[in-house]
Amino acid sequence: MKLASFHYSGASGIGVVLGDEIVDLGAAAPELPREMTAFLAAGAPAREVAAAATEHPAARIPLDDVVLEAPIQRPPKILAIGLNYADHVKESGMEPPKVPAVFNKQSTSVTGPYDPIHLPRASHVLDYEGELGFVIGRRCRHVPAERALEVIAGFLVVNDVSVRDWQLRSPTMTMGKSFDTHCPLGPWITTADEIDNPHDLGIRTWVNGELRQDSNTKELIYDCFALVEHLSTAFTLEPGDVIPTGTPSGVGIAMKPPKLLVAGDVVRIEIDKLGQIENPVIDEPQNTTLI
């Protein structure tokens, strides 16, 4: 299934995308939670009800008539991974990490798959990072890699937008990775049962139609299953947690000369079988200031 969060006719809900339509689960199965994290926490029984609900033609809405939102509005945790493609390590001029390089993105950085990315007033050193992300589907701890797929609800496209000067001034990187609007997610969660091998998916990023990143998830240094094992060694993973797995080579800061994002740019990221997200870059609006 393709599980989406959307806004339609003045209300938000969750649904199942079928071709060019979306099944409104609030209408087709009103007993289900109407928020994605709660839906995922409800487990396999909720997914079975949702699958059955797709047979209700009256609950279908043309996809063009809804606004797709970030599938997970406020993830409990965003646990991102740095330097996880060998080619990106090389272009960064750094050594490959001996263990996964984990950093947090704050949940307030999340934005929708087609919403604007803000060029912040605090810095113009703005960059893109196309990434495969996965979403945790059940509460878990100490998960061995060979059982990791049991706790992954599905996969999505992520742009790990980065404010490079803020990122590099602190070893934790969190400030430079967590500006508002700097974690576009979507366009939906493709459930794990639909992806035969998440570690053999083409991943591509365009800026204004120019192909900047063109790689494959088979180039991951630490794959999704190894990351589940590593992260769950330290802390409990929860339904709705999002793990962006790292970006391949081709980021703007590494180009000669650098090609950083400016207002008016459009960033499109596509991953095989998962769809695409596309976000325009705009100057940070004045209404973000507390007056």
C-alpha positions as CSV (number, residue, x, y, z in Angstrom):
1,M,0.0,0.0,0.0
2,K,0.9,3.6,-0.4
3,L,-0.2,5.4,2.8
4,A,-0.6,9.2,2.5
5,S,-1.6,12.1,4.7
6,F,-3.7,14.7,2.9
7,H,-5.8,17.8,3.2
8,Y,-9.2,17.9,1.5
9,S,-12.3,20.0,1.8
10,G,-11.1,21.8,5.0
11,A,-9.9,18.7,6.9
12,S,-6.9,16.5,7.1
13,G,-6.9,12.7,7.0
14,I,-5.0,9.6,5.9
15,G,-5.6,7.4,2.9
16,V,-4.4,4.8,0.5
17,V,-3.2,5.9,-2.9
18,L,-4.4,3.8,-5.8
19,G,-3.2,5.1,-9.1
20,D,-4.6,8.6,-9.7
21,E,-7.0,8.4,-6.7
22,I,-6.8,8.3,-2.9
23,V,-9.1,6.3,-0.7
24,D,-10.1,8.4,2.3
25,L,-9.8,6.0,5.2
26,G,-11.8,8.4,7.4
27,A,-14.8,7.8,5.1
28,A,-14.2,4.1,4.2
29,A,-13.1,2.9,7.7
30,P,-14.1,5.5,10.3
31,E,-13.0,3.1,13.1
32,L,-9.4,3.6,12.1
33,P,-7.1,6.3,13.6
34,R,-7.1,9.5,11.4
35,E,-3.5,10.4,12.0
36,M,-0.6,8.4,10.5
37,T,1.5,7.7,13.6
38,A,-1.5,6.4,15.5
39,F,-2.5,4.3,12.5
40,L,1.0,2.7,12.3
41,A,0.9,2.0,16.1
42,A,-2.4,0.2,15.6
43,G,-0.4,-2.5,13.7
44,A,-1.3,-5.2,11.3
45,P,-5.1,-5.3,12.2
46,A,-5.3,-1.6,11.1
47,R,-3.5,-2.3,7.9
48,E,-5.8,-5.2,7.1
49,V,-8.8,-2.9,7.6
50,A,-7.3,-0.3,5.4
51,A,-6.6,-2.8,2.7
52,A,-10.2,-4.0,2.7
53,A,-11.4,-0.3,2.7
54,T,-9.8,0.2,-0.7
55,E,-12.8,-1.7,-2.2
56,H,-15.1,1.2,-1.3
57,P,-15.5,3.3,-4.5
58,A,-17.5,6.0,-2.7
59,A,-14.5,6.9,-0.6
60,R,-12.2,7.6,-3.5
61,I,-11.1,11.1,-4.3
62,P,-9.0,12.2,-7.4
63,L,-5.5,12.6,-6.2
64,D,-5.3,16.0,-8.0
65,D,-8.1,17.3,-5.8
66,V,-6.2,16.8,-2.5
67,V,-3.1,18.4,-1.0
68,L,-0.6,15.8,0.0
69,E,1.0,16.5,3.4
70,A,4.1,15.0,5.0
71,P,3.1,11.4,5.7
72,I,4.3,11.7,9.3
73,Q,3.5,15.2,10.5
74,R,5.6,15.2,13.7
75,P,7.8,12.1,13.9
76,P,8.7,11.1,17.4
77,K,12.3,11.0,16.3
78,I,14.1,11.8,13.1
79,L,17.4,9.9,13.2
80,A,19.5,10.8,10.2
81,I,22.7,9.2,9.0
82,G,25.7,11.1,7.6
83,L,28.4,10.0,5.2
84,N,26.7,6.7,4.3
85,Y,27.6,6.5,0.6
86,A,31.2,5.9,-0.4
87,D,31.1,8.4,-3.2
88,H,29.7,11.1,-0.8
89,V,32.5,10.3,1.7
90,K,35.0,10.8,-1.1
91,E,33.6,14.1,-2.3
92,S,33.4,15.4,1.3
93,G,37.2,14.6,1.8
94,M,36.5,12.7,5.0
95,E,37.2,9.2,6.2
96,P,34.4,6.5,6.1
97,P,32.7,6.3,9.5
98,K,33.7,3.2,11.6
99,V,30.1,3.2,12.9
100,P,27.0,4.9,11.5
101,A,27.2,8.7,11.9
102,V,23.9,9.5,13.6
103,F,22.4,13.0,14.1
104,N,19.0,14.4,15.0
105,K,16.8,16.5,12.8
106,Q,14.1,18.2,14.9
107,S,10.5,17.2,14.2
108,T,9.6,20.8,13.4
109,S,11.8,20.6,10.3
110,V,9.2,18.4,8.6
111,T,7.3,19.8,5.6
112,G,5.2,18.3,2.9
113,P,6.4,16.7,-0.4
114,Y,5.5,19.7,-2.5
115,D,5.8,22.6,0.1
116,P,8.4,25.4,-0.1
117,I,11.8,25.1,1.5
118,H,12.9,28.3,3.2
119,L,16.2,30.0,2.4
120,P,16.9,31.1,6.0
121,R,17.6,34.7,7.0
122,A,20.5,33.4,9.2
123,S,22.4,31.9,6.2
124,H,22.5,31.5,2.5
125,V,24.7,28.3,2.5
126,L,21.7,26.1,1.7
127,D,22.1,22.6,0.2
128,Y,20.0,19.6,-0.8
129,E,20.5,15.9,0.0
130,G,18.3,13.3,-1.7
131,E,17.8,10.3,0.6
132,L,16.0,7.1,1.1
133,G,14.1,7.2,4.4
134,F,12.3,4.4,6.2
135,V,9.6,4.6,8.9
136,I,9.4,2.5,12.0
137,G,6.1,0.6,12.4
138,R,6.3,-0.9,15.8
139,R,7.8,-0.2,19.2
140,C,11.0,-2.2,19.4
141,R,14.4,-2.5,21.1
142,H,17.5,-4.7,20.4
143,V,16.4,-5.7,16.9
144,P,19.0,-7.9,15.1
145,A,19.6,-7.0,11.5
146,E,18.0,-10.2,10.2
147,R,14.7,-9.2,11.8
148,A,14.8,-5.5,11.0
149,L,12.2,-5.7,8.3
150,E,9.6,-6.8,10.9
151,V,9.7,-3.3,12.4
152,I,9.9,-1.2,9.2
153,A,6.5,0.1,8.2
154,G,7.7,1.3,4.8
155,F,9.9,3.6,2.8
156,L,9.7,7.2,1.5
157,V,11.7,10.0,-0.1
158,V,13.5,12.5,2.0
159,N,15.4,15.8,1.3
160,D,17.9,16.2,4.2
161,V,18.1,20.0,3.5
162,S,21.3,21.3,5.1
163,V,22.5,24.8,6.1
164,R,26.2,24.0,5.7
165,D,27.9,26.7,7.7
166,W,25.6,26.0,10.7
167,Q,26.1,22.3,10.2
168,L,29.9,22.4,10.2
169,R,30.3,24.8,13.2
170,S,29.0,22.1,15.6
171,P,30.1,18.4,15.6
172,T,26.5,17.3,16.3
173,M,25.3,18.9,13.1
174,T,21.8,19.2,14.5
175,M,21.4,23.0,14.3
176,G,22.4,23.1,10.6
177,K,20.1,20.1,9.8
178,S,16.9,21.3,11.6
179,F,15.8,24.6,10.3
180,D,12.0,24.8,9.8
181,T,10.9,23.3,6.4
182,H,14.3,21.5,6.0
183,C,12.9,17.9,6.0
184,P,10.5,17.4,3.1
185,L,9.0,13.9,3.3
186,G,6.8,11.9,1.0
187,P,5.1,11.7,-1.2
188,W,3.6,8.8,0.8
189,I,4.8,5.7,2.8
190,T,5.2,2.7,0.5
191,T,4.7,-0.3,2.7
192,A,7.6,-2.7,3.1
193,D,5.8,-5.6,1.5
194,E,5.7,-3.7,-1.8
195,I,9.5,-3.3,-2.0
196,D,11.4,-6.5,-2.8
197,N,14.8,-5.0,-2.0
198,P,15.2,-1.5,-0.5
199,H,18.9,-1.8,-1.2
200,D,18.7,-1.8,-5.0
201,L,16.7,1.4,-5.8
202,G,17.8,4.2,-8.1
203,I,17.9,7.6,-6.4
204,R,18.1,10.9,-8.4
205,T,18.1,14.6,-7.5
206,W,17.4,17.4,-10.0
207,V,17.8,21.2,-9.3
208,N,15.9,23.2,-11.9
209,G,15.9,20.2,-14.2
210,E,19.6,19.6,-13.9
211,L,20.5,16.1,-12.7
212,R,22.8,16.6,-9.7
213,Q,22.6,13.1,-8.0
214,D,22.3,9.8,-9.7
215,S,23.0,6.7,-7.6
216,N,21.5,3.5,-6.2
217,T,20.8,2.5,-2.6
218,K,23.0,-0.6,-3.1
219,E,25.9,1.9,-2.5
220,L,24.8,2.4,1.1
221,I,27.7,1.7,3.5
222,Y,25.3,0.8,6.4
223,D,22.0,-0.5,5.0
224,C,18.5,0.0,6.5
225,F,18.7,-3.3,8.4
226,A,22.1,-2.6,9.9
227,L,20.8,0.9,11.0
228,V,17.8,-0.6,12.8
229,E,20.2,-2.9,14.7
230,H,22.6,-0.1,15.6
231,L,20.0,2.4,16.6
232,S,17.8,0.0,18.6
233,T,20.9,-1.1,20.6
234,A,20.8,2.3,22.4
235,F,17.1,3.3,22.5
236,T,13.6,2.3,21.8
237,L,12.3,2.9,18.3
238,E,8.7,3.9,18.0
239,P,6.0,3.9,15.4
240,G,6.4,7.0,13.2
241,D,10.2,7.4,13.8
242,V,11.8,8.4,10.5
243,I,15.3,7.4,9.5
244,P,16.9,9.2,6.5
245,T,19.7,6.9,5.4
246,G,22.2,9.3,3.9
247,T,22.9,10.9,0.6
248,P,25.0,10.0,-2.4
249,S,27.5,12.2,-4.2
250,G,26.5,15.3,-6.1
251,V,25.6,17.7,-3.3
252,G,25.9,21.4,-4.2
253,I,28.6,22.4,-1.7
254,A,31.0,19.8,-3.2
255,M,30.8,21.1,-6.8
256,K,33.5,23.2,-8.2
257,P,32.4,26.0,-8.0
258,P,29.7,25.2,-5.4
259,K,26.1,25.3,-6.6
260,L,24.1,26.2,-3.5
261,L,20.3,26.7,-3.5
262,V,18.8,30.1,-4.0
263,A,15.3,31.4,-3.9
264,G,13.5,30.4,-7.1
265,D,15.2,27.0,-7.4
266,V,13.1,23.8,-7.5
267,V,14.5,20.6,-6.1
268,R,13.1,17.3,-7.3
269,I,14.1,13.9,-5.7
270,E,12.9,10.6,-7.1
271,I,13.5,7.1,-5.9
272,D,12.5,4.0,-7.9
273,K,9.1,2.5,-6.7
274,L,8.7,5.2,-4.1
275,G,7.7,8.3,-6.2
276,Q,9.1,11.8,-6.0
277,I,9.0,15.0,-4.0
278,E,9.4,18.4,-5.5
279,N,10.0,21.6,-3.4
280,P,10.5,25.2,-4.5
281,V,13.0,27.3,-2.6
282,I,11.7,30.6,-1.3
283,D,13.1,33.3,1.0
284,E,12.1,32.7,4.6
285,P,8.8,34.6,5.1
286,Q,8.7,37.5,7.5
287,N,5.8,35.9,9.4
288,T,8.2,33.4,11.0
289,T,9.4,36.2,13.3
290,L,7.9,36.5,16.8
291,I,6.7,40.1,17.2
